[in-house]
């Protein structure tokens, strides 16, 4: 499976081929903006501990489940007021420990969100 080289996006700054920002090697970017967003996320988790929360996962597969999927399951399990929702085509599911407080929709994100409206 390959694509023509001319379809690879080029960085406007240095002219090099672009890649996704994934935790696969030393090129993952954790700049000041990333660190501020990470702090806001931690602040949200701390300030909503024990409160009514919906952990809504959109399109997260099993490529890197330790970043979003597994923590959402854990947060839901630890908080009896929390619920978990997953909308993902082909990889919708949850831990059996939280199944009573979960909804898992096996659907395309675009169509699934439109159907919810």
N, C-alpha and C positions, 0 to 999 in steps of 0.2 A: 504494500500500500504506500503510494508516494503521490506527491503533488508536484506540479511544475515549479521550479525554483522562483519564477517570476511572481508566483502567488504568495510567497512568504512576505509578510509585512516588513518594512525596513524602518529602522529607528531614524527619526528626523534629525536627531542630534549627532549621531556618529556614523550613520549609514550602514550599520551592521544589521543582520537579520534579527528580528525580534522573537522572543519566546515568552511563554506564560510565566508569571511569577509564582513558581511552585517550590516547595521545600524538597528539591531533588539534589541540589549541590550548593556550592558556595556562592552562587549568583542570586540567591533569594534576597530580596531587598527589604530590610527593616529600617527604613529611614525615619526621620522625625515625625512625619505624618502617620506612618504605620504605628509608631510607638504611642502617639497621642490617641489614635483609635483604639489600640489595645488597652490603654488605661481607661478610656470611656466604657469599654466593654466590661472590664473588671469592676468598675464603679457601679455599672448597672447590675451585674450579678450580685454584688455585695448589698446594694440598697434594696433589692427585691427578694432577698433570701427569706423564705417562709411565706411570701405573699403569693397572691394569685398571679401566675405567670403562664403564658403559652410559649413554649419553645417550638417555633415553626421552622422546619427545615425544608428548603426548596432545592431540589436537584442535587443533593449531596449523595454521592455514591460511596463505594468502599475503597476508593483509591487512597484516601487519607482520612479514615474515619475517626482518628484520634483528635482531629482538629475541631470538628463540629458534632458529628453524629454521636460518638460515645460520650462526650461531655453532656450533651443535651439529655441523653438517656439517664446519665448519673444525676444531673440536676433534678430531673423529673422524679427519679426514684427517691431522692433525699427530701423532697418537698411535697408533702401530701396535698398541697394547694396548687401544684403545677400540673400542666398537661403538655403532651407532646403531639405534634402534628408533622407528618412527612408527606410531601408531594413530590413524587419522583417516578418517572417512567422506567419500569424494570427493576428498580432497586428500592422499593418502598417496603419498609418493615420496621420493627422495633424489638426491643428486649421483652421477653415474656414477663419480666418483673413489673413493667409499666403498661402492659397491654390494656388494662382496664381504664387507663387514663390517657389513651392514645388513639389517634386516628391516622391511618396510613392509606394514602390514596395513590394507586398505581396509575398515573396519568401524565400526559404531557403538561409541563408547567403552564404554558400559554393557554391551552384549552382548559386546564383545571382551574386556573384563576378566573378566566372568563365565566366558567360555569358557576363559580362561587358567587359571582356578582349577580 
